[in-house]
Amino acid sequence: MVDLQGAPGVDRVVPITKPYKLASSQFSHGVPTVVEVDGRKVGGGNFSLMAGPCTVESREQLLSTAEAVKRADVIFVALPDTKQAAAYEKDIAPNLTKGKTLLFSHGFSVHFKTIVPPKNVDVILVAPKGPGHIVRRQYVEGKGVPSLIAIYQNASGKAKKTALAWAKGIGGTRAGVIQTTFKEETETDLFGEQTVLCGGASALIQAGYETLVEAGYQPEMAYFECLHELKLIVDLMNEAGISGMRFSISETAKWGDVSVGPKIIDASVKKRMKVALKDIQSGKFAKGWIAEYKGGYKKYNALLKKGEKHSIEKVGSRLRSLMPWMQKRSIKGAQAAY
């Protein structure tokens, strides 16, 4: 119980989860855990992807969701946002009792009220600011991904201690933990991934790549300029901010940055960002996303397949294969195998 010593009364944790990696650091610390994954028991090879040094025989019991919730003190709900409500209604809610804790890594379901917890349980959030397998990778390397904590309900009076204990267990306290609210975490997270980190960055990269290729430049040149080198620039920003990045580039690059950049990402882009933020704040995005899930993910899957067929993917895969230091990654199957 190394990392839950700050949470008195917590003897057993259950991750109800599709991504495996967020829970693995707790396993590494020997936190007693019962395991259920996406409505199914986990065994054999699948489990080895999750826990590294742990074994099913020595530490874990593989149970149904309902039974796991009955036995657990802390229930970690890390299913995809669209699947949480059904699992909660069917297996979690009927087995919640006074004194238990519901733990989320994203506030979507609670904030948009697809899940409405009873008043006699603690409801907390521990949100690492990075993908699950990156959280695990950083943890194993002795680092940590900064994390957010939030308290939605504090029935026990000890909710914050439990949140901090979990944050410590996944390495978050190594980098720093900030207290926020479910509302703030949910809305800023959705905004960031839609307009900057994922949606905005992906669209910008593809547009730059297409512009160069359509102008007659080699696809390989376009890939290096618009995708590969982006990581190097972002690493500089991560280390020392935007000004620190500018310190490290040439004067010509700096002049292009400050004089041309604002013409590309101009006031009209910011206006559309504000529209995206309003759609998040009003719940419009959440309603649309839930409807997409209930409709079978048709548009979602079509858009993902279209992106996979973009020529930048084929060119990038070939170029990355020429770099022996770059670890080969599989994006087929579970994230745990990445």
C-alpha positions in Angstrom: 0.0 0.0 0.0 2.9 2.3 -0.6 1.1 5.1 -2.5 -2.3 4.9 -0.8 -0.9 5.5 2.7 -2.2 9.0 2.5 -5.8 7.7 2.1 -6.9 6.0 5.4 -9.3 3.2 5.0 -8.4 2.4 1.4 -7.6 -1.3 1.2 -8.5 -2.3 -2.4 -8.7 -0.5 -5.7 -10.5 -1.6 -8.9 -9.7 -0.1 -12.3 -12.7 -0.4 -14.6 -10.7 0.4 -17.7 -10.0 0.0 -21.4 -6.6 1.7 -21.4 -4.4 -0.6 -19.3 -1.4 1.6 -18.6 -2.9 4.1 -16.1 -3.3 1.4 -13.5 0.0 -0.4 -14.0 2.0 1.9 -11.8 -0.2 1.1 -8.9 0.4 -2.6 -9.6 4.2 -1.9 -9.6 3.8 -0.4 -6.1 1.9 -3.4 -4.8 -1.4 -1.7 -4.3 -4.0 -4.6 -3.7 -6.1 -4.5 -6.8 -8.9 -6.4 -8.5 -9.0 -6.1 -12.2 -11.8 -5.9 -14.8 -11.3 -4.5 -18.3 -14.1 -3.1 -20.4 -16.8 -5.5 -19.1 -14.6 -8.6 -19.4 -12.3 -10.6 -17.3 -8.6 -10.4 -18.2 -6.3 -13.3 -18.3 -3.1 -14.7 -19.8 -1.2 -12.5 -22.3 -3.6 -9.5 -22.0 -2.8 -9.2 -18.3 0.9 -9.2 -18.9 0.6 -6.2 -21.1 -0.9 -4.4 -18.1 1.2 -5.0 -15.1 4.8 -5.8 -15.9 6.3 -7.2 -12.7 2.9 -8.4 -11.2 1.4 -11.8 -11.7 -2.2 -12.9 -11.6 -1.5 -15.6 -9.1 0.4 -13.5 -6.6 -1.6 -10.3 -6.5 -4.7 -10.0 -8.6 -8.2 -11.5 -8.7 -10.0 -11.2 -12.0 -13.6 -10.5 -11.3 -16.7 -9.2 -13.1 -17.4 -5.5 -12.8 -20.2 -5.9 -10.4 -18.2 -8.2 -8.0 -15.1 -6.0 -8.3 -17.1 -2.9 -7.3 -18.6 -4.7 -4.3 -15.1 -5.6 -3.0 -13.3 -2.3 -3.8 -12.9 0.9 -1.8 -11.8 2.9 -4.8 -13.4 2.3 -8.2 -11.3 3.8 -11.0 -13.6 4.4 -14.0 -11.3 4.8 -17.1 -13.5 3.4 -19.8 -14.0 5.6 -22.9 -16.3 8.5 -22.1 -19.1 7.3 -24.3 -19.1 3.8 -22.6 -19.0 4.8 -19.0 -22.7 5.6 -18.5 -23.8 2.1 -19.5 -21.2 0.4 -17.3 -22.1 2.6 -14.4 -25.8 2.0 -14.7 -25.5 -1.8 -15.2 -22.7 -2.8 -12.8 -21.3 0.1 -10.8 -24.2 2.0 -9.4 -26.1 -1.1 -8.0 -23.0 -2.0 -6.0 -21.9 1.4 -4.7 -22.2 1.7 -1.0 -21.5 4.4 1.5 -17.8 5.2 1.9 -16.6 4.1 -1.5 -14.7 6.4 -3.9 -15.4 6.8 -7.6 -12.2 7.9 -9.4 -12.1 9.3 -12.9 -9.2 10.3 -15.2 -11.4 12.8 -17.1 -14.4 14.7 -15.9 -16.6 14.2 -19.0 -19.3 11.8 -17.6 -19.7 13.6 -14.3 -19.6 17.1 -15.7 -22.1 16.4 -18.4 -24.2 14.3 -16.1 -24.2 11.0 -18.0 -23.2 9.7 -14.6 -24.9 11.1 -11.4 -23.2 9.5 -8.3 -25.1 9.1 -5.0 -24.3 11.6 -2.3 -22.7 9.1 0.1 -19.6 8.3 -2.0 -16.5 10.4 -2.7 -16.1 11.4 -6.4 -12.6 12.5 -7.4 -10.5 13.2 -10.5 -6.9 12.5 -11.2 -6.1 13.5 -14.7 -2.5 13.1 -16.0 -1.8 15.6 -18.7 -0.8 13.0 -21.3 -1.9 9.7 -22.9 -2.0 6.6 -20.7 1.0 4.7 -22.2 3.1 7.9 -22.0 2.2 8.2 -18.3 3.5 4.6 -17.8 6.6 5.2 -19.9 7.5 8.3 -17.9 6.9 6.5 -14.7 9.2 3.6 -15.6 11.9 6.1 -16.6 11.7 7.7 -13.1 9.9 10.8 -14.4 6.3 11.8 -14.2 3.5 13.5 -16.2 2.0 16.5 -14.4 -1.5 15.8 -13.1 -4.7 17.5 -12.1 -6.8 16.6 -9.2 -10.4 17.6 -8.5 -13.0 16.8 -5.8 -16.6 16.6 -6.9 -17.9 15.0 -3.7 -16.2 14.7 -0.4 -18.6 12.5 1.6 -15.8 11.0 3.7 -13.8 14.2 4.3 -10.7 12.4 2.9 -11.3 12.7 -0.8 -8.3 15.0 -1.4 -6.0 12.6 0.4 -7.2 9.8 -1.8 -6.7 11.8 -5.0 -3.2 12.9 -4.0 -2.3 9.3 -3.1 -3.4 8.1 -6.5 -1.6 10.9 -8.2 1.6 9.9 -6.4 1.1 6.3 -7.4 1.1 7.1 -11.1 4.1 9.4 -10.8 2.1 12.7 -11.1 3.6 14.2 -7.9 7.1 13.8 -9.4 6.2 16.5 -11.9 3.6 18.5 -10.0 -0.1 18.3 -9.2 -2.6 21.2 -9.6 -6.1 21.2 -8.0 -8.9 22.2 -10.3 -12.6 21.3 -10.8 -14.4 18.7 -12.9 -15.8 21.5 -15.0 -12.5 23.3 -15.6 -10.6 20.0 -16.4 -13.3 18.8 -18.8 -13.8 22.0 -20.7 -10.1 22.9 -21.0 -9.1 19.3 -21.9 -11.7 19.1 -24.7 -10.7 22.5 -26.0 -7.0 21.8 -26.0 -7.3 18.4 -27.8 -9.7 19.8 -30.4 -8.2 23.1 -31.3 -4.4 22.8 -30.5 -2.9 19.5 -29.4 -4.7 17.0 -31.7 -7.2 18.6 -34.1 -5.4 21.8 -34.6 -1.9 20.3 -34.9 -3.0 17.5 -37.2 -4.8 19.8 -39.5 -1.9 22.3 -39.6 0.6 19.5 -40.4 -1.5 18.0 -43.1 -2.2 21.4 -44.7 1.5 22.3 -44.7 2.5 18.9 -46.2 -0.2 19.2 -48.9 0.9 22.7 -49.8 4.5 21.7 -50.4 3.7 18.5 -52.3 1.1 20.2 -54.5 3.8 22.8 -55.3 6.1 20.1 -56.6 8.4 19.4 -53.7 9.3 15.9 -52.7 6.9 14.3 -50.2 9.9 13.3 -48.1 11.0 17.0 -47.8 7.4 17.9 -46.9 7.3 15.3 -44.2 10.5 16.4 -42.5 9.6 20.0 -42.7 6.0 19.8 -41.5 5.9 16.7 -39.2 9.3 15.3 -38.1 10.9 18.6 -37.2 7.8 19.7 -35.3 8.8 17.4 -32.3 12.2 19.0 -32.1 10.6 22.5 -32.0 8.0 21.4 -29.5 10.7 19.9 -27.3 12.4 23.3 -27.2 9.1 24.9 -26.2 8.6 22.2 -23.5 12.0 22.9 -22.1 12.0 26.7 -22.1 8.8 28.1 -23.5 8.2 29.8 -26.8 10.9 32.4 -26.1 13.3 29.5 -25.3 12.5 27.9 -28.6 13.2 31.2 -30.4 16.5 31.4 -28.6 17.6 28.2 -30.3 16.6 28.9 -33.9 18.2 31.1 -36.5 17.4 34.8 -36.9 15.7 34.0 -40.3 13.5 31.4 -38.6 12.6 33.9 -35.8 11.6 36.5 -38.3 9.4 34.1 -40.2 7.9 33.0 -36.9 6.9 36.4 -35.7 6.0 38.0 -39.1 4.4 35.2 -41.0 3.0 32.9 -38.3 0.3 35.4 -37.2 -0.9 35.7 -40.8 -1.5 31.9 -40.9 -3.0 31.5 -37.5 -4.9 34.8 -37.6 -7.9 36.4 -35.8 -10.3 34.3 -37.8 -8.8 31.1 -36.3 -9.2 32.5 -32.8 -12.8 33.3 -33.5 -13.4 29.7 -34.6 -11.6 28.5 -31.4 -14.1 30.6 -29.4 -17.0 28.9 -31.2 -15.5 25.5 -30.4 -15.1 26.5 -26.8 -18.8 27.6 -26.6 -19.9 24.3 -28.1 -18.0 22.5 -25.3 -19.3 24.8 -22.6 -22.9 24.5 -23.7 -22.7 20.7 -23.9 -23.3 20.8 -27.7 -20.1 18.9 -28.4 -20.9 16.3 -25.7 -24.4 15.7 -27.0 -23.1 15.3 -30.6 -20.3 12.9 -29.5 -22.7 10.7 -27.5 -25.1 10.7 -30.5 -22.2 9.6 -32.7 -21.5 6.7 -30.4 -25.1 5.6 -30.2 -25.3 5.7 -34.0 -22.4 3.3 -34.3 -19.4 5.6 -34.7 -20.1 5.8 -38.5 -18.7 9.3 -39.2 -16.0 8.9 -36.6 -14.7 5.7 -38.2 -15.0 7.1 -41.7 -12.9 10.2 -40.7 -10.3 8.1 -39.0 -10.0 5.8 -42.1 -9.7 8.8 -44.3 -6.8 10.1 -42.2 -5.0 6.8 -42.3 -5.0 6.9 -46.1 -3.3 10.3 -46.2 0.0 10.1 -48.1 1.8 11.6 -45.1 1.2 8.4 -43.2 2.8 6.1 -45.9 5.8 8.5 -46.4 6.3 8.9 -42.6 6.2 5.2 -42.0 8.9 4.5 -44.6 11.1 7.3 -43.3 10.8 6.3 -39.7 11.8 2.8 -40.6 15.2 4.1 -41.7 15.9 5.5 -38.2 17.1 2.5 -36.1 17.0 4.5 -32.9 13.3 5.1 -33.3 11.3 2.3 -31.6 8.8 0.6 -33.9 5.3 1.2 -32.7 2.1 -0.7 -33.5 -1.1 1.2 -33.7 -3.1 -1.9 -34.4 -5.0 -3.4 -31.4 -4.9 -2.3 -27.8 -3.0 0.8 -26.6 -1.4 -1.4 -24.0 0.7 -3.1 -26.7 2.0 0.3 -28.0 
